[in-house]
């Protein structure tokens, strides 16, 4: 069991390190738009996550309530404030890679501007 977790964590670290290395490589290129590819992709991915979660919450089927006698199908009303609060938390946590990649992009753009002056 722990070996599986170690393999998964190693894979995630390798993917994260290689994406950061690729981001740095793209930011060092003369074309400034190449460095925005990964941050835009992660921002798009976070928006997709929020939209899917909202869609699933709004269109979920009836829930099954098990009692001693029968099964009852119940559709509970959606708590909108709770849904919005969860979506904000998910959006912010899904955009952590976006912030990191944009930080790398802005750092290399500032370094390129000061180098050209």
N, CA, C and O atoms as CSV, one atom per row, in Angstrom:
chain,resi,resn,atom,element,x,y,z
A,1,UNK,N,N,0.824,-1.198,0.000
A,1,UNK,CA,C,0.000,0.000,0.000
A,1,UNK,C,C,0.868,1.262,0.000
A,1,UNK,O,O,0.605,2.181,-0.775
A,2,UNK,N,N,1.877,1.325,0.837
A,2,UNK,CA,C,2.733,2.513,0.879
A,2,UNK,C,C,3.580,2.625,-0.380
A,2,UNK,O,O,3.943,3.729,-0.786
A,3,UNK,N,N,3.903,1.484,-1.006
A,3,UNK,CA,C,4.671,1.531,-2.231
A,3,UNK,C,C,3.869,2.212,-3.326
A,3,UNK,O,O,4.431,2.972,-4.114
A,4,UNK,N,N,2.573,1.959,-3.393
A,4,UNK,CA,C,1.716,2.605,-4.384
A,4,UNK,C,C,1.693,4.110,-4.188
A,4,UNK,O,O,1.757,4.863,-5.160
A,5,UNK,N,N,1.605,4.550,-2.962
A,5,UNK,CA,C,1.591,5.985,-2.672
A,5,UNK,C,C,2.921,6.612,-3.065
A,5,UNK,O,O,2.954,7.715,-3.610
A,6,UNK,N,N,4.017,5.912,-2.789
A,6,UNK,CA,C,5.337,6.430,-3.153
A,6,UNK,C,C,5.476,6.566,-4.667
A,6,UNK,O,O,6.045,7.544,-5.153
A,7,UNK,N,N,4.965,5.599,-5.404
A,7,UNK,CA,C,5.039,5.656,-6.868
A,7,UNK,C,C,4.206,6.815,-7.390
A,7,UNK,O,O,4.654,7.556,-8.265
A,8,UNK,N,N,2.998,6.977,-6.862
A,8,UNK,CA,C,2.128,8.066,-7.312
A,8,UNK,C,C,2.742,9.422,-6.981
A,8,UNK,O,O,2.739,10.322,-7.822
A,9,UNK,N,N,3.266,9.579,-5.773
A,9,UNK,CA,C,3.897,10.853,-5.404
A,9,UNK,C,C,5.138,11.127,-6.238
A,9,UNK,O,O,5.385,12.270,-6.623
A,10,UNK,N,N,5.917,10.098,-6.521
A,10,UNK,CA,C,7.096,10.278,-7.373
A,10,UNK,C,C,6.687,10.724,-8.769
A,10,UNK,O,O,7.313,11.608,-9.355
A,11,UNK,N,N,5.636,10.112,-9.296
A,11,UNK,CA,C,5.135,10.498,-10.606
A,11,UNK,C,C,4.658,11.949,-10.602
A,11,UNK,O,O,4.952,12.693,-11.538
A,12,UNK,N,N,3.938,12.356,-9.579
A,12,UNK,CA,C,3.454,13.737,-9.497
A,12,UNK,C,C,4.601,14.735,-9.378
A,12,UNK,O,O,4.549,15.813,-9.970
A,13,UNK,N,N,5.625,14.387,-8.626
A,13,UNK,CA,C,6.786,15.276,-8.498
A,13,UNK,C,C,7.509,15.402,-9.829
A,13,UNK,O,O,7.936,16.495,-10.202
A,14,UNK,N,N,7.651,14.294,-10.549
A,14,UNK,CA,C,8.312,14.332,-11.856
A,14,UNK,C,C,7.506,15.167,-12.845
A,14,UNK,O,O,8.078,15.953,-13.600
A,15,UNK,N,N,6.196,15.006,-12.849
A,15,UNK,CA,C,5.345,15.795,-13.750
A,15,UNK,C,C,5.429,17.282,-13.399
A,15,UNK,O,O,5.548,18.124,-14.289
A,16,UNK,N,N,5.367,17.606,-12.101
A,16,UNK,CA,C,5.440,19.010,-11.692
A,16,UNK,C,C,6.793,19.621,-12.048
A,16,UNK,O,O,6.852,20.736,-12.567
A,17,UNK,N,N,7.867,18.906,-11.776
A,17,UNK,CA,C,9.207,19.430,-12.078
A,17,UNK,C,C,9.413,19.603,-13.581
A,17,UNK,O,O,9.996,20.594,-14.021
A,18,UNK,N,N,8.937,18.645,-14.361
A,18,UNK,CA,C,9.122,18.773,-15.802
A,18,UNK,C,C,8.259,19.891,-16.388
A,18,UNK,O,O,8.678,20.560,-17.333
A,19,UNK,N,N,7.067,20.100,-15.843
A,19,UNK,CA,C,6.245,21.205,-16.355
A,19,UNK,C,C,6.840,22.553,-15.967
A,19,UNK,O,O,6.757,23.508,-16.740
A,20,UNK,N,N,7.431,22.646,-14.795
A,20,UNK,CA,C,8.093,23.896,-14.406
A,20,UNK,C,C,9.329,24.123,-15.271
A,20,UNK,O,O,9.600,25.251,-15.682
A,21,UNK,N,N,10.075,23.063,-15.546
A,21,UNK,CA,C,11.246,23.201,-16.412
A,21,UNK,C,C,10.842,23.613,-17.829
A,21,UNK,O,O,11.508,24.438,-18.454
A,22,UNK,N,N,9.759,23.040,-18.328
A,22,UNK,CA,C,9.273,23.421,-19.654
A,22,UNK,C,C,8.763,24.857,-19.655
A,22,UNK,O,O,8.949,25.579,-20.635
A,23,UNK,N,N,8.130,25.271,-18.581
A,23,UNK,CA,C,7.663,26.662,-18.475
A,23,UNK,C,C,8.847,27.626,-18.492
A,23,UNK,O,O,8.795,28.660,-19.158
A,24,UNK,N,N,9.895,27.299,-17.778
A,24,UNK,CA,C,11.086,28.153,-17.771
A,24,UNK,C,C,11.708,28.204,-19.173
A,24,UNK,O,O,12.130,29.266,-19.631
A,25,UNK,N,N,11.761,27.061,-19.842
A,25,UNK,CA,C,12.300,27.034,-21.204
A,25,UNK,C,C,11.468,27.907,-22.137
A,25,UNK,O,O,12.019,28.677,-22.924
A,26,UNK,N,N,10.138,27.792,-22.053
A,26,UNK,CA,C,9.273,28.590,-22.920
A,26,UNK,C,C,9.369,30.083,-22.599
A,26,UNK,O,O,9.273,30.918,-23.499
A,27,UNK,N,N,9.555,30.418,-21.335
A,27,UNK,CA,C,9.668,31.835,-20.960
A,27,UNK,C,C,10.976,32.450,-21.433
A,27,UNK,O,O,11.038,33.656,-21.675
A,28,UNK,N,N,11.994,31.665,-21.565
A,28,UNK,CA,C,13.292,32.179,-22.024
A,28,UNK,C,C,13.330,32.410,-23.527
A,28,UNK,O,O,14.242,33.068,-24.028
A,29,UNK,N,N,12.363,31.886,-24.242
A,29,UNK,CA,C,12.315,32.073,-25.682
A,29,UNK,C,C,12.003,33.527,-26.012
A,29,UNK,O,O,11.474,34.261,-25.177
A,30,UNK,N,N,12.333,33.936,-27.228
A,30,UNK,CA,C,12.106,35.325,-27.617
A,30,UNK,C,C,10.625,35.635,-27.817
A,30,UNK,O,O,10.216,36.784,-27.652
A,31,UNK,N,N,9.817,34.644,-28.166
A,31,UNK,CA,C,8.385,34.848,-28.338
A,31,UNK,C,C,7.727,34.881,-26.958
A,31,UNK,O,O,7.726,33.883,-26.239
A,32,UNK,N,N,7.173,36.033,-26.599
A,32,UNK,CA,C,6.623,36.179,-25.251
A,32,UNK,C,C,5.318,35.415,-25.059
A,32,UNK,O,O,4.924,35.167,-23.919
A,33,UNK,N,N,4.645,35.039,-26.125
A,33,UNK,CA,C,3.365,34.346,-26.007
A,33,UNK,C,C,3.527,32.876,-25.648
A,33,UNK,O,O,2.582,32.265,-25.149
A,34,UNK,N,N,4.682,32.297,-25.884
A,34,UNK,CA,C,4.896,30.893,-25.535
A,34,UNK,C,C,4.811,30.661,-24.026
A,34,UNK,O,O,4.379,29.596,-23.584
A,35,UNK,N,N,5.216,31.640,-23.248
A,35,UNK,CA,C,5.197,31.484,-21.799
A,35,UNK,C,C,3.815,31.534,-21.191
A,35,UNK,O,O,3.648,31.194,-20.020
A,36,UNK,N,N,2.828,31.947,-21.948
A,36,UNK,CA,C,1.470,32.050,-21.421
A,36,UNK,C,C,0.665,30.774,-21.701
A,36,UNK,O,O,-0.462,30.647,-21.221
A,37,UNK,N,N,1.212,29.846,-22.456
A,37,UNK,CA,C,0.468,28.644,-22.838
A,37,UNK,C,C,0.070,27.828,-21.617
A,37,UNK,O,O,-1.109,27.509,-21.460
A,38,UNK,N,N,1.013,27.480,-20.749
A,38,UNK,CA,C,0.684,26.672,-19.574
A,38,UNK,C,C,-0.213,27.395,-18.578
A,38,UNK,O,O,-1.173,26.791,-18.098
A,39,UNK,N,N,0.050,28.659,-18.242
A,39,UNK,CA,C,-0.883,29.332,-17.326
A,39,UNK,C,C,-2.303,29.413,-17.888
A,39,UNK,O,O,-3.271,29.264,-17.142
A,40,UNK,N,N,-2.435,29.645,-19.187
A,40,UNK,CA,C,-3.777,29.697,-19.789
A,40,UNK,C,C,-4.447,28.330,-19.735
A,40,UNK,O,O,-5.651,28.237,-19.493
A,41,UNK,N,N,-3.683,27.279,-19.955
A,41,UNK,CA,C,-4.246,25.931,-19.903
A,41,UNK,C,C,-4.710,25.573,-18.494
A,41,UNK,O,O,-5.772,24.972,-18.329
A,42,UNK,N,N,-3.934,25.931,-17.486
A,42,UNK,CA,C,-4.348,25.621,-16.118
A,42,UNK,C,C,-5.535,26.479,-15.688
A,42,UNK,O,O,-6.388,26.018,-14.930
A,43,UNK,N,N,-5.598,27.719,-16.163
A,43,UNK,CA,C,-6.772,28.547,-15.867
A,43,UNK,C,C,-8.016,27.958,-16.522
A,43,UNK,O,O,-9.074,27.892,-15.896
A,44,UNK,N,N,-7.899,27.533,-17.768
A,44,UNK,CA,C,-9.018,26.898,-18.455
A,44,UNK,C,C,-9.462,25.628,-17.732
A,44,UNK,O,O,-10.658,25.381,-17.573
A,45,UNK,N,N,-8.492,24.829,-17.296
A,45,UNK,CA,C,-8.800,23.597,-16.584
A,45,UNK,C,C,-9.541,23.880,-15.277
A,45,UNK,O,O,-10.471,23.154,-14.924
A,46,UNK,N,N,-9.138,24.926,-14.559
A,46,UNK,CA,C,-9.827,25.254,-13.305
A,46,UNK,C,C,-11.258,25.726,-13.566
A,46,UNK,O,O,-12.160,25.432,-12.782
A,47,UNK,N,N,-11.465,26.453,-14.658
A,47,UNK,CA,C,-12.828,26.865,-15.009
A,47,UNK,C,C,-13.691,25.664,-15.381
A,47,UNK,O,O,-14.870,25.614,-15.029
A,48,UNK,N,N,-13.115,24.700,-16.085
A,48,UNK,CA,C,-13.848,23.486,-16.440
A,48,UNK,C,C,-14.245,22.725,-15.175
A,48,UNK,O,O,-15.364,22.223,-15.078
A,49,UNK,N,N,-13.340,22.639,-14.218
A,49,UNK,CA,C,-13.650,21.958,-12.959
A,49,UNK,C,C,-14.843,22.612,-12.273
A,49,UNK,O,O,-15.763,21.920,-11.836
A,50,UNK,N,N,-14.835,23.933,-12.177
A,50,UNK,CA,C,-15.929,24.639,-11.510
A,50,UNK,C,C,-17.240,24.446,-12.260
A,50,UNK,O,O,-18.278,24.221,-11.638
A,51,UNK,N,N,-17.208,24.532,-13.588
A,51,UNK,CA,C,-18.436,24.353,-14.356
A,51,UNK,C,C,-18.986,22.934,-14.236
A,51,UNK,O,O,-20.200,22.751,-14.142
A,52,UNK,N,N,-18.122,21.941,-14.236
A,52,UNK,CA,C,-18.577,20.559,-14.101
A,52,UNK,C,C,-19.188,20.319,-12.727
A,52,UNK,O,O,-20.229,19.672,-12.613
A,53,UNK,N,N,-18.552,20.831,-11.696
A,53,UNK,CA,C,-19.090,20.654,-10.348
A,53,UNK,C,C,-20.435,21.357,-10.210
A,53,UNK,O,O,-21.356,20.811,-9.603
A,54,UNK,N,N,-20.560,22.544,-10.759
A,54,UNK,CA,C,-21.836,23.259,-10.697
A,54,UNK,C,C,-22.911,22.516,-11.478
A,54,UNK,O,O,-24.042,22.393,-11.008
A,55,UNK,N,N,-22.575,22.024,-12.652
A,55,UNK,CA,C,-23.534,21.285,-13.462
A,55,UNK,C,C,-24.009,20.029,-12.737
A,55,UNK,O,O,-25.203,19.733,-12.703
A,56,UNK,N,N,-23.070,19.305,-12.167
A,56,UNK,CA,C,-23.436,18.081,-11.454
A,56,UNK,C,C,-24.291,18.387,-10.229
A,56,UNK,O,O,-25.211,17.633,-9.909
A,57,UNK,N,N,-23.993,19.487,-9.544
A,57,UNK,CA,C,-24.779,19.840,-8.359
A,57,UNK,C,C,-26.195,20.257,-8.741
A,57,UNK,O,O,-27.146,19.952,-8.021
A,58,UNK,N,N,-26.341,20.946,-9.859
A,58,UNK,CA,C,-27.664,21.424,-10.260
A,58,UNK,C,C,-28.502,20.342,-10.932
A,58,UNK,O,O,-29.731,20.410,-10.892
A,59,UNK,N,N,-27.878,19.360,-11.540
A,59,UNK,CA,C,-28.607,18.349,-12.296
A,59,UNK,C,C,-28.500,16.953,-11.696
A,59,UNK,O,O,-28.656,15.958,-12.403
A,60,UNK,N,N,-28.243,16.880,-10.441
A,60,UNK,CA,C,-28.126,15.550,-9.834
A,60,UNK,C,C,-29.510,14.911,-9.723
A,60,UNK,O,O,-30.527,15.595,-9.612
A,61,UNK,N,N,-29.514,13.614,-9.757
A,61,UNK,CA,C,-30.769,12.873,-9.661
A,61,UNK,C,C,-31.246,12.812,-8.224
A,61,UNK,O,O,-30.606,13.347,-7.318
A,62,UNK,N,N,-32.373,12.157,-8.029
A,62,UNK,CA,C,-32.880,12.056,-6.667
A,62,UNK,C,C,-31.990,11.169,-5.812
A,62,UNK,O,O,-31.412,10.197,-6.300
A,63,UNK,N,N,-31.886,11.505,-4.560
A,63,UNK,CA,C,-31.119,10.692,-3.630
A,63,UNK,C,C,-31.988,9.581,-3.072
A,63,UNK,O,O,-33.214,9.693,-3.070
A,64,UNK,N,N,-31.380,8.533,-2.610
A,64,UNK,CA,C,-32.126,7.412,-2.040
A,64,UNK,C,C,-31.993,7.479,-0.525
A,64,UNK,O,O,-30.886,7.508,0.011
A,65,UNK,N,N,-33.113,7.501,0.145
A,65,UNK,CA,C,-33.126,7.475,1.603
A,65,UNK,C,C,-33.631,6.106,2.029
A,65,UNK,O,O,-34.727,5.695,1.648
A,66,UNK,N,N,-32.838,5.410,2.813
A,66,UNK,CA,C,-33.219,4.068,3.251
A,66,UNK,C,C,-33.811,4.168,4.650
A,66,UNK,O,O,-33.169,4.659,5.578
A,67,UNK,N,N,-35.046,3.692,4.783
A,67,UNK,CA,C,-35.684,3.611,6.095
A,67,UNK,C,C,-35.919,2.142,6.412
A,67,UNK,O,O,-35.606,1.266,5.606
A,68,UNK,N,N,-36.458,1.886,7.561
A,68,UNK,CA,C,-36.702,0.493,7.959
A,68,UNK,C,C,-37.754,-0.168,7.080
A,68,UNK,O,O,-37.710,-1.380,6.866
A,69,UNK,N,N,-38.700,0.616,6.570
A,69,UNK,CA,C,-39.799,0.027,5.813
A,69,UNK,C,C,-39.547,0.030,4.303
A,69,UNK,O,O,-39.699,-1.006,3.656
A,70,UNK,N,N,-39.170,1.158,3.741
A,70,UNK,CA,C,-39.075,1.295,2.288
A,70,UNK,C,C,-37.896,2.170,1.903
A,70,UNK,O,O,-37.184,2.729,2.737
A,71,UNK,N,N,-37.735,2.256,0.606
A,71,UNK,CA,C,-36.807,3.219,0.032
A,71,UNK,C,C,-37.621,4.443,-0.367
A,71,UNK,O,O,-38.717,4.311,-0.912
A,72,UNK,N,N,-37.096,5.616,-0.104
A,72,UNK,CA,C,-37.751,6.836,-0.550
A,72,UNK,C,C,-36.775,7.608,-1.421
A,72,UNK,O,O,-35.585,7.695,-1.121
A,73,UNK,N,N,-37.289,8.158,-2.487
A,73,UNK,CA,C,-36.465,8.993,-3.352
A,73,UNK,C,C,-36.717,10.442,-2.985
A,73,UNK,O,O,-37.854,10.914,-3.011
A,74,UNK,N,N,-35.661,11.134,-2.647
A,74,UNK,CA,C,-35.786,12.513,-2.172
A,74,UNK,C,C,-34.836,13.380,-2.978
A,74,UNK,O,O,-33.673,13.026,-3.170
A,75,UNK,N,N,-35.320,14.489,-3.437
A,75,UNK,CA,C,-34.455,15.490,-4.068
A,75,UNK,C,C,-34.436,16.697,-3.157
A,75,UNK,O,O,-35.421,17.425,-3.034
A,76,UNK,N,N,-33.296,16.892,-2.522
A,76,UNK,CA,C,-33.166,17.991,-1.585
A,76,UNK,C,C,-32.878,19.280,-2.341
A,76,UNK,O,O,-32.214,19.252,-3.377
A,77,UNK,N,N,-33.366,20.405,-1.841
A,77,UNK,CA,C,-33.054,21.675,-2.507
A,77,UNK,C,C,-31.571,21.998,-2.370
A,77,UNK,O,O,-30.914,21.608,-1.406
A,78,UNK,N,N,-31.069,22.718,-3.358
A,78,UNK,CA,C,-29.645,23.065,-3.386
A,78,UNK,C,C,-29.415,24.326,-2.577
A,78,UNK,O,O,-30.111,25.327,-2.749
A,79,UNK,N,N,-28.445,24.267,-1.707
A,79,UNK,CA,C,-28.053,25.434,-0.933
A,79,UNK,C,C,-27.091,26.251,-1.807
A,79,UNK,O,O,-25.925,25.891,-1.968
A,80,UNK,N,N,-27.595,27.346,-2.363
A,80,UNK,CA,C,-26.824,28.138,-3.320
A,80,UNK,C,C,-25.584,28.758,-2.681
A,80,UNK,O,O,-24.517,28.785,-3.295
A,81,UNK,N,N,-25.718,29.249,-1.462
A,81,UNK,CA,C,-24.566,29.874,-0.799
A,81,UNK,C,C,-23.459,28.852,-0.570
A,81,UNK,O,O,-22.278,29.160,-0.735
A,82,UNK,N,N,-23.840,27.645,-0.194
A,82,UNK,CA,C,-22.854,26.589,0.015
A,82,UNK,C,C,-22.179,26.204,-1.303
A,82,UNK,O,O,-20.971,25.975,-1.344
A,83,UNK,N,N,-22.962,26.135,-2.372
A,83,UNK,CA,C,-22.408,25.806,-3.685
A,83,UNK,C,C,-21.423,26.875,-4.154
A,83,UNK,O,O,-20.356,26.552,-4.676
A,84,UNK,N,N,-21.773,28.128,-3.973
A,84,UNK,CA,C,-20.878,29.228,-4.368
A,84,UNK,C,C,-19.604,29.203,-3.536
A,84,UNK,O,O,-18.509,29.384,-4.069
A,85,UNK,N,N,-19.738,28.982,-2.241
A,85,UNK,CA,C,-18.563,28.945,-1.363
A,85,UNK,C,C,-17.632,27.795,-1.750
A,85,UNK,O,O,-16.413,27.968,-1.786
A,86,UNK,N,N,-18.195,26.634,-2.037
A,86,UNK,CA,C,-17.363,25.503,-2.459
A,86,UNK,C,C,-16.710,25.759,-3.815
A,86,UNK,O,O,-15.552,25.397,-4.023
A,87,UNK,N,N,-17.440,26.378,-4.733
A,87,UNK,CA,C,-16.859,26.676,-6.038
A,87,UNK,C,C,-15.714,27.673,-5.932
A,87,UNK,O,O,-14.719,27.548,-6.647
A,88,UNK,N,N,-15.837,28.655,-5.056
A,88,UNK,CA,C,-14.744,29.611,-4.859
A,88,UNK,C,C,-13.510,28.902,-4.300
A,88,UNK,O,O,-12.392,29.148,-4.751
A,89,UNK,N,N,-13.713,28.027,-3.323
A,89,UNK,CA,C,-12.583,27.288,-2.753
A,89,UNK,C,C,-11.921,26.402,-3.810
A,89,UNK,O,O,-10.695,26.340,-3.896
A,90,UNK,N,N,-12.727,25.729,-4.599
A,90,UNK,CA,C,-12.188,24.845,-5.639
A,90,UNK,C,C,-11.464,25.650,-6.705
A,90,UNK,O,O,-10.394,25.251,-7.165
A,91,UNK,N,N,-12.042,26.787,-7.103
A,91,UNK,CA,C,-11.404,27.629,-8.112
A,91,UNK,C,C,-10.051,28.143,-7.618
A,91,UNK,O,O,-9.070,28.127,-8.362
A,92,UNK,N,N,-9.999,28.594,-6.379
A,92,UNK,CA,C,-8.732,29.107,-5.838
A,92,UNK,C,C,-7.686,27.996,-5.708
A,92,UNK,O,O,-6.518,28.204,-6.035
A,93,UNK,N,N,-8.100,26.828,-5.236
A,93,UNK,CA,C,-7.120,25.753,-5.085
A,93,UNK,C,C,-6.693,25.181,-6.436
A,93,UNK,O,O,-5.557,24.729,-6.580
A,94,UNK,N,N,-7.579,25.195,-7.416
A,94,UNK,CA,C,-7.210,24.702,-8.749
A,94,UNK,C,C,-6.314,25.693,-9.483
A,94,UNK,O,O,-5.656,25.320,-10.454
A,95,UNK,N,N,-6.277,26.942,-9.039
A,95,UNK,CA,C,-5.447,27.946,-9.700
A,95,UNK,C,C,-4.088,28.141,-9.043
A,95,UNK,O,O,-3.369,29.073,-9.403
A,96,UNK,N,N,-3.719,27.304,-8.105
A,96,UNK,CA,C,-2.372,27.375,-7.533
A,96,UNK,C,C,-1.314,27.158,-8.616
A,96,UNK,O,O,-0.343,27.914,-8.663
A,97,UNK,N,N,-1.463,26.157,-9.488
A,97,UNK,CA,C,-0.474,26.032,-10.577
A,97,UNK,C,C,-0.467,27.235,-11.511
A,97,UNK,O,O,0.586,27.597,-12.038
A,98,UNK,N,N,-1.613,27.856,-11.724
A,98,UNK,CA,C,-1.676,29.040,-12.582
A,98,UNK,C,C,-0.851,30.171,-11.990
A,98,UNK,O,O,-0.120,30.855,-12.706
A,99,UNK,N,N,-0.968,30.364,-10.692
A,99,UNK,CA,C,-0.212,31.430,-10.023
A,99,UNK,C,C,1.284,31.146,-10.088
A,99,UNK,O,O,2.078,32.050,-10.345
A,100,UNK,N,N,1.667,29.905,-9.860
A,100,UNK,CA,C,3.097,29.546,-9.917
A,100,UNK,C,C,3.649,29.753,-11.324
A,100,UNK,O,O,4.719,30.337,-11.492
A,101,UNK,N,N,2.922,29.277,-12.333
A,101,UNK,CA,C,3.401,29.408,-13.710
A,101,UNK,C,C,3.410,30.858,-14.180
A,101,UNK,O,O,4.315,31.265,-14.909
A,102,UNK,N,N,2.415,31.642,-13.770
A,102,UNK,CA,C,2.427,33.073,-14.121
A,102,UNK,C,C,3.548,33.802,-13.402
A,102,UNK,O,O,4.126,34.742,-13.947
A,103,UNK,N,N,3.864,33.376,-12.172
A,103,UNK,CA,C,5.002,33.963,-11.459
A,103,UNK,C,C,6.307,33.723,-12.190
A,103,UNK,O,O,7.146,34.618,-12.295
A,104,UNK,N,N,6.475,32.501,-12.698
A,104,UNK,CA,C,7.664,32.185,-13.494
A,104,UNK,C,C,7.686,33.029,-14.758
A,104,UNK,O,O,8.723,33.584,-15.120
A,105,UNK,N,N,6.545,33.128,-15.431
A,105,UNK,CA,C,6.455,33.911,-16.669
A,105,UNK,C,C,6.804,35.375,-16.415
A,105,UNK,O,O,7.624,35.952,-17.129
A,106,UNK,N,N,6.187,35.972,-15.407
A,106,UNK,CA,C,6.441,37.389,-15.127
A,106,UNK,C,C,7.877,37.634,-14.700
A,106,UNK,O,O,8.461,38.660,-15.051
A,107,UNK,N,N,8.454,36.706,-13.949
A,107,UNK,CA,C,9.855,36.844,-13.540
A,107,UNK,C,C,10.773,36.873,-14.758
A,107,UNK,O,O,11.656,37.726,-14.848
A,108,UNK,N,N,10.574,35.959,-15.683
A,108,UNK,CA,C,11.437,35.922,-16.859
A,108,UNK,C,C,11.154,37.066,-17.823
A,108,UNK,O,O,12.063,37.499,-18.531
A,109,UNK,N,N,9.942,37.564,-17.873
A,109,UNK,CA,C,9.649,38.736,-18.711
A,109,UNK,C,C,10.321,39.977,-18.137
A,109,UNK,O,O,10.868,40.790,-18.883
A,110,UNK,N,N,10.283,40.127,-16.807
A,110,UNK,CA,C,10.954,41.281,-16.182
A,110,UNK,C,C,12.459,41.186,-16.381
A,110,UNK,O,O,13.117,42.190,-16.658
A,111,UNK,N,N,13.010,39.971,-16.240
A,111,UNK,CA,C,14.450,39.792,-16.466
A,111,UNK,C,C,14.810,40.092,-17.913
A,111,UNK,O,O,15.870,40.663,-18.168
A,112,UNK,N,N,13.968,39.727,-18.862
A,112,UNK,CA,C,14.248,39.992,-20.267
A,112,UNK,C,C,14.187,41.483,-20.558
A,112,UNK,O,O,14.981,41.990,-21.349
A,113,UNK,N,N,13.246,42.197,-19.922
A,113,UNK,CA,C,13.164,43.640,-20.142
A,113,UNK,C,C,14.376,44.358,-19.566
A,113,UNK,O,O,14.915,45.266,-20.198
A,114,UNK,N,N,14.811,43.961,-18.374
A,114,UNK,CA,C,15.977,44.634,-17.769
A,114,UNK,C,C,17.248,44.272,-18.526
A,114,UNK,O,O,18.177,45.077,-18.580
A,115,UNK,N,N,17.311,43.089,-19.108
A,115,UNK,CA,C,18.481,42.691,-19.890
A,115,UNK,C,C,18.578,43.468,-21.181
A,115,UNK,O,O,19.678,43.776,-21.642
A,116,UNK,N,N,17.417,43.796,-21.783
A,116,UNK,CA,C,17.405,44.540,-23.044
A,116,UNK,C,C,17.734,46.015,-22.854
A,116,UNK,O,O,18.160,46.670,-23.806
A,117,UNK,N,N,17.552,46.549,-21.672
A,117,UNK,CA,C,17.810,47.984,-21.450
A,117,UNK,C,C,19.252,48.310,-21.298
A,117,UNK,O,O,19.604,49.474,-21.108
